[in-house]
Amino acid sequence: MSESMDARTLVDVYRRWIMHGTAEAVNMMRPDGTWLRLSNQDIQQRVTNTARALLRWKTQPGDRVALLSENRHEWAVADYACLLTGALDVPIYPTLTANQTAYILRDSGARVVFVSTAEQMKKVLSIRSQTALEKIVVMEDVGHPDAVRMESLMLSDPYAPCPEVEERANAVKPSDLFTIIYTSGTTGRSKGVMLTHSNICANIAGSMQHFEFVHLPGYISFLPLSHVTARHVDYEMHYNGLTITYCPRFDDVGKLLKLVKPHNLVAVPRVYEKVRQEVERRSHSGVNRWVLDWALSVGKKHRTEVCSFKEPGSFAWKLANILVYSKIAEGLGGRTKVRISGGAPLGKDMCEWFIDIGLPIFEGYGMTETSPVIALNNLEHYKAGTVGHPLPNVECKIAADGELLVRGPSIFKGYWKMPDETTQSFEDGWFHTGDIGNIDADGYLSITDRKKDLIKTSGGKFVAPQPIENKLKVNALIAQAAILGEKRKFVSVLIAPHFPLLEDWAHANGVQFTDRTSLIASDKVRALYEDIVADVNRPMAQFERLKTVLLVPDEFTIESGELTPSLKLKRRVVEQKYAAQIDAMYQEAEKHHHHEEH
């Protein structure tokens, strides 16, 4: 940020946003391909009228208001209406089931809910009797007798200052809570994380110190706003007066990147993985493969310059840029200056591949409980394969067992109605992240894995699954990989193939199949995946090597339950789902192993 952040509350962030007076503060492509474009004044009218309605409904400071919607301008309007009236908003992932939604509505005691579509409306109505809901506000024109239409709320009056809303907004203090965010949780019951205005404002100030966002237009908000990272970045963009394009459908991201040509991109590793897989797919063989390999080898020689954000001057690099790098950059819109990755580990291979094509990615790391950024690579401090330096206002230390502990102004106040869990998460003011990390001699933080995800073999060896899974997922033929081996003699891997590419490969290699099950049963396909795994095994320690491969005929999705809403693998779910096949595979391998010994 070119100037220091002086907002103490999100009310300050909102007032600063409205002050910018941009003719196009937000936009969104409608399903029919036309654009909705709104100025800061349009936003002010909509926020004020929505806040007025909350006051009419007797919403008190500290009351909870739920937000169940994809990314769209109404999300921001409802959020700021809550912030100005002192209500705490409770974002809910649109992908959650009716039961999971009911749990959050009930646990938070939400009295009002804003929902996006007829589908979300139906979900809420099916569980309404289990909740304390008094009002349901719907963003789309659903025309349901039990719903208030958000459009008519927002546009009920032309903009006029509302003294009651102003009075409430002026009373908001930095130490007040502004939201309760339920962690999706790869295990156990989801917990409501309580964040204050000063938590998020301190974190925005700390994480944007070495980034120039101010003069770079264009940002696409597509990571779910129910997740703290996306929301944090949106506030940052509002503060700096950038135009935000809201993207309700993840599938439209590719199209919008080409239309909006953003300068700033904040994404999860999956987005960058897909870019790489697409490049690899198109350069599968022949001349294209040769050109890509050559361009990557040129890039590798110029890593130092690229990591210092200087454009290499050599003729080979310039040629590779014209032939290859610039074409890949076009896939991201062609203008990205800042590419940030968070939410899950990017993996060193992926990081280096993007450096070799002249598009370094700033990897960062954080948690809902830390508002969220703990560390982030930036233009001043950049080291591939790490998550960067900790923020200037976040202290980090590594405990004796390798766990990362943090403290600072952005660390949360506690879990909603869970005093015991809150107490257990802190020790002498330090928050236990649950992640295994280390800090090198230059002050760069690296994260190995979740402490609870470490696999302990029956021989007592600890294996960190994520780095191995990331190495495997670099291959375009692998959609997801789960490392197995808890209390077993050795580690192995369960792989969900990337079927579109595998089917192309099968046709090209004369493999006959009728469906996915018969495809993965083919000896040629098994050999293909065993070769990929053998390559990944080569540099690893003996106890980390994957002895067997289990292919499954499924794609892992949020809907079918193997991935969290932020696309992290739910290991326990995968292990339970395939328990029978996993046991059979280990028994078979044990028998084989036994024969070899005798």
LINJOZI-V315025 format. One record per run of one state. SS is the DSSP state (@ for helix, = for strand, . for the rest). FROM is the first residue (numbers start at 1). LEN is the number of residues. If there is no record, write none. Layout:
SS_FROM_LEN, SS_FROM_LEN
This chain:
._1_9, @_10_10, ._20_6, =_26_4, ._30_5, =_35_4, ._39_1, @_40_17, ._57_7, =_64_5, ._69_4, @_73_13, ._86_2, =_88_5, ._93_5, @_98_11, ._109_3, =_112_4, ._116_2, @_118_13, ._131_4, =_135_4, ._139_8, =_147_3, @_150_5, ._155_8, @_163_8, ._171_6, =_177_6, ._183_9, =_192_5, @_197_11, ._208_11, =_219_3, ._222_6, @_228_12, ._240_4, =_244_3, ._247_3, @_250_11, ._261_3, =_264_4, ._268_1, @_269_14, ._283_3, @_286_16, ._302_1, @_303_5, ._308_7, @_315_17, ._332_6, =_338_4, ._342_6, @_348_9, ._357_5, =_362_6, @_368_3, ._371_1, =_372_5, ._377_12, =_389_2, ._391_3, =_394_5, ._399_4, =_403_6, ._409_5, =_414_2, ._416_3, @_419_7, =_426_2, ._428_2, =_430_10, ._440_4, =_444_7, @_451_3, ._454_1, =_455_2, ._457_5, =_462_2, ._464_1, @_465_9, ._474_4, =_478_7, ._485_6, =_491_7, ._498_1, @_499_10, ._509_7, @_516_6, ._522_1, @_523_15, ._538_4, @_542_3, ._545_1, =_546_7, ._553_10, =_563_1, ._564_5, =_569_1, ._570_1, @_571_7, ._578_1, @_579_19, ._598_1
